[in-house]
Amino acid sequence: MFAETDRDAMVETIEAALAGALAAVRALKRSGGPVTSARRMSQVEIATRILEAAGGPLHINRIVEEARASYHRELDRDSLSSALAKQIKPDGSICRPEPNTFAVTIPKSREE
C-alpha cells in the first residue's frame, strides 16, 4: 500500500495537527473559554450588558473594570465614553445622569 516514507510523512502530519489542537485547547483552558456568542461583541454591547446587570448608573472607569473582569476585554476609556455618548438620544436606551456616568434606561414600551 504505502511506502515506509509515505507512512512516516502521514504520521508526522497527524502528529503536528494533534499538537496544534492540543495547544489550542490548553490556550482556551488558560483563558477561561471562548466568548459565548459566535461573533465578538462591540464595546457598546459589552457596556450595555454591564449596565443592565448593574441595574443602575456606573462611572466609565467602573464599566472598563467590569469589561476586563467579566469579558476579558481591554476597552479604551475615552473611546468607550465617546461611543456611549453617541447612543444618548431622547428615546435611546443609554442616558448620562452625571459626567462620565452612564445608565440603561427602560424604553417607554417596557414601562407598562
C-alpha positions in Angstrom: 0.0 0.0 0.0 2.1 2.9 1.3 5.8 3.0 1.2 7.5 3.4 4.5 8.4 7.1 3.8 4.8 7.9 2.9 3.6 6.3 6.1 6.2 8.3 8.2 5.2 11.6 6.5 1.5 10.9 7.2 2.2 10.1 10.8 4.2 13.3 11.2 1.4 15.3 9.6 -1.1 13.8 12.0 1.2 14.4 15.0 1.7 18.1 14.0 -2.1 18.6 13.7 -2.8 17.0 17.0 -0.1 19.0 18.7 -1.7 22.2 17.3 -5.1 21.1 18.5 -3.7 20.4 22.0 -2.0 23.8 22.1 -5.3 25.4 21.2 -7.2 23.5 23.9 -4.7 24.5 26.5 -4.9 28.1 25.5 -8.7 28.1 25.8 -8.4 26.4 29.2 -6.0 29.2 30.4 -8.2 32.0 29.1 -11.4 30.7 30.7 -13.0 29.6 27.5 -14.3 31.1 24.3 -16.7 34.1 24.0 -20.2 32.8 24.4 -21.5 34.3 21.1 -20.4 33.4 17.6 -19.3 36.9 16.9 -17.3 39.3 19.0 -19.3 41.9 20.9 -18.8 45.6 20.4 -17.7 48.0 23.1 -21.2 49.4 23.3 -22.8 45.9 23.6 -20.4 45.0 26.4 -21.1 48.2 28.2 -24.9 47.9 27.8 -24.8 44.3 29.3 -22.7 45.6 32.2 -25.1 48.5 32.8 -28.1 46.2 32.6 -26.5 43.8 35.1 -25.6 46.7 37.5 -29.2 47.9 37.5 -28.1 51.5 38.0 -25.6 54.1 36.8 -21.9 53.3 36.6 -18.9 55.5 36.1 -16.9 54.9 32.9 -13.9 53.6 34.9 -16.1 51.0 36.6 -17.5 49.9 33.2 -14.0 49.4 31.9 -13.0 47.4 35.0 -16.1 45.2 34.7 -15.3 44.6 31.0 -11.8 43.5 31.9 -13.0 41.2 34.7 -16.2 39.7 33.1 -15.4 39.8 29.3 -11.6 39.7 29.3 -11.6 42.7 27.1 -9.5 45.9 27.4 -11.7 48.8 26.5 -10.3 52.3 25.8 -11.9 54.6 28.3 -12.1 57.6 26.0 -13.3 55.6 23.0 -16.0 53.9 25.1 -17.2 57.1 26.6 -17.5 58.7 23.2 -19.3 55.7 21.8 -21.8 55.6 24.7 -22.3 59.4 24.4 -23.4 58.9 20.8 -26.0 56.4 22.0 -27.7 59.1 24.1 -30.9 60.1 22.5 -34.3 61.2 23.9 -35.8 57.8 23.1 -32.5 55.8 23.4 -31.6 53.2 25.9 -28.5 54.9 27.3 -28.5 58.0 29.5 -25.8 60.1 31.3 -27.1 61.1 34.7 -23.8 62.6 35.7 -20.5 63.4 33.9 -18.7 60.2 32.8 -21.5 58.1 34.3 -23.9 56.1 32.2 -27.1 54.1 32.8 -29.5 52.0 30.8 -33.0 53.5 30.5 -36.2 51.5 30.3 -37.8 52.0 26.9 -41.4 53.5 27.1 -42.9 50.3 25.7 -41.4 48.2 28.6 -42.6 50.6 31.4 -46.3 49.5 31.1 
